[in-house]
Amino acid sequence: MIRPKRQKAKRGFAAVSPEKRRDIARKGGQAVKPENRAFAKDKELAAEAGRKGGAIAGQAAEAYPRWPCARDFDP
């Protein structure tokens, strides 16, 4: 006998209506005034953080490759 698949109950934000999720997200974006955001005041700080994050992401991509690259194959 084959049982029909039961749909899992939604939890967390998945259980919240799209309107409510949008409202919560909007409040998060308005939590800090633009003049109090660190990157809004210091563009060099933002650039440095971007470079640092990009370098870390690049290291992770090299350490844990998902798909074979062209560089992995010898012609």
MODASUL-V659286 format. One record per pair of residues at least 6 apart in sequence whose ideal C-beta (glycine too) atoms are under 8 Angstrom apart, sorted by the first residue. I is the first residue (numbers start at 1). GAP is how many residues later the second one is. Records with the same first field share a line. If there is no record, write none. Layout:
# MODASUL-V659286
I=GAP ; GAP
This chain:
# MODASUL-V659286
9=6
13=8 ; 11
16=8
34=6
35=6
38=7 ; 8
39=6 ; 7 ; 10
65=7
